[in-house]
Amino acid sequence: MPKPETPLETLLKAQIAASGPITLHDYMATCLLHPDHGYYTTRDPLGRAGDFITSPEISQMFGELLGLSIAQAWVDQGAPATFVLAELGPGRGTLMADLLRATRAVPGFHAAAQVHLVEASPSLRAVQQKTLAAHAVTWADTIDKVPHDTPLFVIANEFFDALPIRQFTRHSDGWCETIVGVAQGALVKGYAAPIHIPDLAHRLADTNPGDVVETRPDATPIMARIGTQIAAHRGAAVIIDYGNWRSKGDTLQAVQGHSFADPFAAPGLADLTAHVDFEALANDAAPALATGLTDQGAVLARLGIGARAERLSRNLTGAALENHLSATQRLTRPEEMGSLFKALALYAPHCPPPPGFD
């Protein structure tokens, strides 16, 4: 018996029937942010009742330690009297809540901070408002709506992986872009005819015919804005996600109910992501300076997660203690999130990088 179509699947098939196949970028964008049927616009995807869990939801230590790193970077830059503290893709607001709790004893930090959450999802904004009800917070659809003429301190955890990608397969005659069409009544992946793409000329040296390269065009203006503001007015950015220094291979994946799924089987009901090309992010952020890419576990270790975990464990027993130890290991062990997730920091010229980064 055929599976029932999702509402978004019906719309996509009608669009393709009328206008032809669409790019993978446009497919992802529609699946994630369609105003009526998009994955992020219709649900809270986090936690056991959702489809996945992120580091801030695993342990309070994640947001606490990154918050203290940001606060120390602010101090190291002379503690500017006013600055924007922005989080991109803040989920339930858990990371920002932990950050603000950990930094409340830093003299002057809260008084100087203008907290901005960059969030496009109405359903997640509603959750964030509850989580951060005790704090003055401003919401923005995009980073462009955040004040420009002030120091900017940014944190982005698992934000860039959810931005849509363009995907290209190298061919002897150029690059074939991945497209989405319909075959035998189902949404399927296909390939456009090969074309020459000047922006991928630099990838000819490290790829062979058949290799896949992914780009993330929506990230370029975001990073350019962040990098330009940090270089001009001071500030720093901490970006944590899964990926590597240079994109290579087909990394598109779907997650539904905490399990991997077919990216084309249930549009609008599954999270779609792809690995982050940190080299591209760093290049797009010039003239701000970028640190080397570091494993998440290494950054958390440098920020003192061992001592913090030990202190939190003192009053715990039984299942609570076991859960705490398990969460610490999940965040830091190489075989879990410790090496899968990478961290990159941006900082202003003539300023030190945030603590925890080379």
Secondary structure by P-SEA (a helix, b strand, c coil): ccccccaaaaaaaaaaaccccccaaaaaaaaccccccccccccccccccccccccccccaaaaaaaaaaaaaaaaaacccccccccccccccaaaaaaaaaaaccccccccccbbbbbcccaaaaaaaaaaacccbbbbbccccccccccbbbbbbcccccccbbbbbbbccccbbbbbbbbcccbbbbbcccbbbbcccccccccccccbbbbbbccaaaaaaaaaaaaaacccbbbbbbccccccccccccccccccccccccccccbbbbbbbaaaaaaaaaccccccccccaaaaaaaacaaaaaaaaacccccaaaaaaaaaaaaacccccccccbbbbbbbccccccccccc
